[in-house]
Amino acid sequence: MTHSTSARDVVEAVKDVDFPAGKDRLIEAASRSGAAPDVVKALRGIPAEQYANREEVARSVRVDPDSDLGLSPAQRAEQARKGGRPGQSQHLRDVPKPPIEEELDS
């Protein structure tokens, strides 16, 4: 299954939501904002829980692994090995930078 929705699309669709917000309110807001059907569909696939901010929503929604998240292949591999919270898209889980990238950034 191909996911054409990016994390940026999802965040943009829920930009007017006051947080914390539940899944139903996020879906309603995206529909009202005229979000693409793929974005609304992606929001329907998130776990039914309270989200504290847009970042939590973006981490929970299933999007294209090569979307605009800026993760290196090493970071995506680390995510796959470590896992994350249940219901969270695997490619959106927090991963530390590889040692070489940390060294280059400092």
NUBAMI-285458 format. One record per atom (N, C-alpha, C): x, y, z; residue in one letter. Coordinates in pm, whole numbers, plus 50000, padded with zeros to 5 digits. Layout:
# residues N
XYZa;...
***
This chain:
# residues 106
500844988350000m;500005000050000m;500895012450000m;500655021449907t;501425033549896t;500735044849971t;501515052250047h;500995063650121h;501535076150055h;500655084049992s;501105096049924s;501045108350013s;500585106850134t;500455117950228t;501785120150299t;502165132750315s;503405135850388s;503045140950527s;504015140550616a;503805145850751a;503455160650745a;504055167850653r;503765182250637r;502295184350600r;501735175850511d;500325176850473d;499415175050594d;499745165550678v;498935162650797v;498985174350895v;500175179450920v;500325190651013v;499555202850960v;499645205350832e;498935216650772e;497415215050787e;496915202850774a;495475200350782a;494925202650922a;495745201351025v;495265203051163v;495855215551229v;496295224951149k;496965236851204k;496055245651289k;494735245051267d;493815253551342d;493215246651464d;493655234551496v;493105226951608v;493735231751738v;492895233351841d;493385236251975d;493675222852044d;494905221452093f;495315209052158f;495225210552308f;495015199552381p;494925185752336p;493635183352256p;493745173652165a;492615170452079a;492565155452054a;491345150552037g;491145136452008g;491075133951858g;491085121551822k;491065117251683k;489885123251607k;488675122651664d;487495127651594d;487605142451563d;488105150251658r;488235164651635r;489285167451527r;490335159451522l;491365161251420l;490805158351280l;490015147751270i;489405144151142i;488445155051096i;487625159951188e;486675170651155e;487405183151107e;488465186851177a;489225198851141a;489865197451003a;490395185750975a;491015183450844a;489965184150733a;488795178550757s;487725178950658s;487285193350633s;487105201050741r;486685215050728r;487735223550656r;489005220450676s;490065228450614s;490255225150467s;489505215250417g;489625211650276g;490825202950247g;491265195450346a;492425186650327a;492115175950222a;493165171250159a;493025160650059a;492425148150123a;491685140350045p;491095128050099p;492135118550159p;493345118350104d;494405109650159d;494805113950300d;494775126950326v;495125132150458v;494045127950559v;492785129750522v;491685125950610v;491725110950636v;492005103250533k;492095088650546k;493235084850640k;494365091850629a;495505089150717a;495145092150863a;494405103050885l;493985106451022l;493005096251077l;492185090450991r;491265080051038r;492005067651086r;493235065751040g;494025054051076g;494835055551203g;494795067151268i;495595068951390i;494845063051510i;495585059551615p;494925054351736p;493985064751797p;492885060151853a;491905069151917a;492395072752057a;493115083752065e;493635088552193e;493735103752186e;494105109952297q;494285124452302q;495705127652254q;495825137452167y;497115141852116y;497425155552175y;498625157252226a;499015169552294a;499395180652197a;499865176952076n;500305187051980n;500375180951839n;500695189451743r;500745185051603r;501845174751580r;502935176051653e;504035166651638e;503595152451672e;502825150851779e;502315137451814e;501425131951704e;500615140651645v;499745136351535v;500605131751418v;501585139651381a;502455136251267a;503205123251291a;503615120651416r;504325108251447r;503405096051442r;502125098051465s;501195086851473s;500565083051339s;500555092251246v;499895089751119v;500825082251024v;500275073550943r;501085066050847r;501255074550723r;502495077650692v;502825085450573v;503925078550496v;504225083950382d;505295078650298d;506615079150376d;507305067950390p;508565068050466p;509605077650411p;509505080950284d;510465090250224d;509905104350214d;508905107450297s;508335120950294s;509315130850351s;508845142150398d;509695153350435d;510225152650578d;510515141050629l;510965140050768l;512465142150783l;513215141150676g;514645143950681g;515475133650755g;515015121350761l;515785110950829l;516755104350731l;517935101350780s;518915094450697s;518555079550694s;519105072150599p;518845057650597p;519265050950728p;520345055550789a;520785049750916a;519755052151026a;519155064151028q;518145067251129q;516885058751107q;516475056850981r;515305048450954r;515565033950996r;516785029150973a;517125015551014a;517105014251166a;517595024551235e;517595024451382e;516155024251434e;515265031651370q;513855031551409q;513295017451398q;513605010851289a;513084997451266a;513574987751374a;514814989351416r;515364980451519r;514794983151657r;514634995651693k;514244999251829k;512754998851856k;511955001151755g;510505001551778g;510075014651840g;508825015351883g;508275027551941g;506965024452010g;506175034852036r;504925032352106r;503925025452013r;503045016952067p;502085009651984p;501215019251904p;500955015751779g;500115023751694g;500865034951624g;502145036451651q;502915047051589q;503595041551465q;503545049251359s;504185045051236s;505665042651260s;506155031651209q;507515027551237q;508525037951191q;508335043851075h;509315053251024h;509275066851093h;508335068851186l;508235081451258l;508715080651402l;509205069251442r;509665067651580r;510965075251602r;511145080051723d;512355087551756d;513575078551749d;514605083651684v;515875076451679v;517005086351701v;518055081951767p;519205090751784p;519965092051652p;520725102951641k;521565104651523k;522705094551530k;523155089551416p;524335081051416p;525535089151467p;526495082551531p;527645089651590p;528355098951492p;528495094751367i;529205103051271i;528445116051244i;527115115451239e;526335127551217e;526415136851338e;526415131251460e;526575139451579e;527915146651576e;528955139451535e;530285145351530e;530345156551426e;529725154451312l;529735164551206l;528925176851242l;527865174951323d;527005186151363d;527655195051469d;528655189651541s;529255197551649s;530435205551604s;
***
